[in-house]
Amino acid sequence: MAKILFVIAQQDFRDEELFEPKKICEGAGIECTVASITTNEAVGKLGATVTPDIAVKDARPEDYDMLAIVGGPGSPTLAEYPEVLNLVQFFSKNKKLAAICYGPTVLARASVLNGKKVTFFKDKFSDPIIRQAGGIVTDQSVVTDGNLTTACGPQCATAFGRALVDLLSN
């Protein structure tokens, strides 16, 4: 059975960007684990609360087939934690990686986007970060480039979930 590690911010992850892809992946028989900086309750932008299964520092990358960074206004703070950046770098070289909304800014901060097609929630904050990291910006709602899948925001949560299932089946 394939396994995904979803990483969310402790505050202001985008609720539907976690719950919808997770539901789709679980429906496809994929085991899903939710991680954050701590296992303390995490609060979504829309008010949902989640108790993460594991702290990022305790996640063993060899236990998962994919790392997915969930977006939302809090997700860029994940790049402040070396343990998150180290996981992103490991998965970019050895496994499958995904991010939605502001999540690709974490990938940019981990220096794994150079030459990769990417989509994300575009604004004056995120656009320069992605471009400076060498990401090839697309206007697609979901894009897969090799072992990397990105999506533009909450309106793409369902398509993102399907793309994760597709990426894991290849």
C-alpha positions in Angstrom: 0.0 0.0 0.0 1.3 3.4 -0.9 1.8 6.0 1.8 1.6 9.8 1.8 2.9 12.2 4.4 0.8 15.4 4.3 2.5 18.3 6.0 0.4 21.2 7.4 1.1 24.4 9.2 0.2 24.6 12.8 -1.9 27.7 12.0 -3.8 28.6 8.9 -3.4 25.6 6.7 -6.1 25.6 4.0 -8.7 23.1 5.3 -10.0 21.7 2.0 -6.5 21.4 0.6 -5.9 18.8 3.3 -9.3 17.1 3.7 -10.3 16.7 0.0 -7.0 15.2 -1.3 -6.7 13.0 1.8 -10.2 11.7 1.3 -9.5 10.9 -2.4 -6.2 9.2 -1.6 -7.7 7.1 1.2 -10.5 6.1 -1.1 -7.9 4.8 -3.5 -6.3 2.7 -0.8 -3.4 5.0 0.0 -2.4 5.3 3.7 -2.3 9.0 4.7 -0.4 10.5 7.7 -0.7 14.1 8.7 2.4 15.8 10.1 3.1 19.3 11.4 5.8 21.0 13.4 4.3 19.5 16.6 1.5 17.1 17.4 -0.4 19.9 19.1 -3.7 20.8 17.6 -3.4 22.5 14.2 -6.0 25.1 13.1 -7.1 25.6 9.5 -7.8 29.0 7.9 -11.5 28.0 7.8 -11.5 26.8 11.4 -11.1 23.1 11.2 -8.8 21.5 13.8 -6.5 18.6 13.3 -4.3 16.7 15.7 -1.3 15.7 13.6 -0.4 12.1 13.7 3.3 12.9 13.9 5.7 15.8 14.3 7.8 16.4 11.2 11.0 15.9 13.1 9.9 12.3 13.9 8.8 11.4 10.3 11.1 8.8 8.7 11.1 9.5 4.9 11.7 5.8 4.2 8.2 5.1 5.6 6.5 7.1 2.9 6.2 7.2 -0.9 5.2 10.8 -1.2 5.5 14.1 0.7 2.6 16.6 0.1 2.8 20.2 1.4 -0.7 21.5 2.1 -1.2 25.2 1.4 -2.9 28.1 3.1 -1.6 31.4 4.4 0.3 29.6 7.2 2.2 27.2 5.0 5.1 29.5 4.1 6.2 29.3 7.7 7.0 25.7 7.2 10.1 26.8 5.4 11.5 28.2 8.6 12.1 24.7 9.9 15.2 22.8 8.7 13.4 19.4 9.3 10.8 20.4 6.8 13.3 21.6 4.2 15.4 18.4 4.7 12.3 16.2 4.1 11.5 18.2 0.9 15.0 17.8 -0.4 15.0 14.1 0.4 11.7 13.5 -1.4 12.7 15.6 -4.4 15.7 13.4 -5.0 14.4 10.0 -4.0 10.6 9.8 -4.1 7.5 11.8 -5.1 6.7 15.3 -4.0 3.6 17.5 -4.1 2.4 20.9 -3.0 -0.7 23.1 -3.4 -1.5 26.8 -3.1 1.3 28.5 -1.1 2.9 25.1 -0.5 5.3 25.4 -3.5 6.9 28.3 -1.8 8.3 25.8 0.8 9.7 23.8 -2.1 11.3 26.9 -3.5 12.9 27.7 -0.1 14.3 24.1 -0.2 15.8 24.8 -3.6 14.0 21.9 -5.4 12.1 23.8 -8.2 14.9 24.8 -10.6 13.8 23.9 -14.1 10.5 22.3 -12.9 7.1 23.2 -14.2 5.0 24.5 -11.3 1.7 26.1 -10.5 0.7 27.7 -7.2 -1.5 30.5 -5.7 0.0 33.4 -7.5 0.4 36.8 -5.8 3.0 39.4 -5.1 4.4 37.2 -2.2 4.6 33.8 -3.9 5.4 34.6 -7.5 8.9 36.1 -6.9 9.8 33.3 -4.6 9.0 30.6 -7.2 10.6 32.5 -10.1 13.8 33.2 -8.1 14.0 29.5 -7.3 14.0 28.7 -11.0 10.5 27.3 -11.2 8.9 27.3 -14.6 5.6 29.0 -13.9 2.5 27.6 -15.6 -1.2 28.8 -15.6 -2.5 25.2 -15.3 -4.6 24.4 -12.3 -2.6 21.2 -11.6 0.7 20.3 -13.2 3.0 17.2 -12.9 6.6 17.4 -13.9 8.4 14.1 -13.3 7.9 13.1 -9.7 6.5 16.6 -8.7 2.9 17.6 -8.7 1.7 21.1 -7.9 -1.7 22.7 -7.8 -2.9 26.3 -7.7 -5.2 26.5 -4.7 -8.4 25.4 -2.9 -10.5 25.3 -6.0 -8.1 22.6 -7.3 -8.2 20.4 -4.2 -10.2 17.6 -5.8 -8.0 17.6 -9.0 -4.9 17.7 -6.8 -6.1 14.6 -4.9 -6.7 12.8 -8.2 -3.2 13.8 -9.4 -1.6 12.5 -6.2 -3.3 9.1 -6.9 -2.1 9.2 -10.5 1.5 10.1 -9.5 1.6 7.3 -7.0 0.3 4.7 -9.5 3.2 5.5 -11.9 
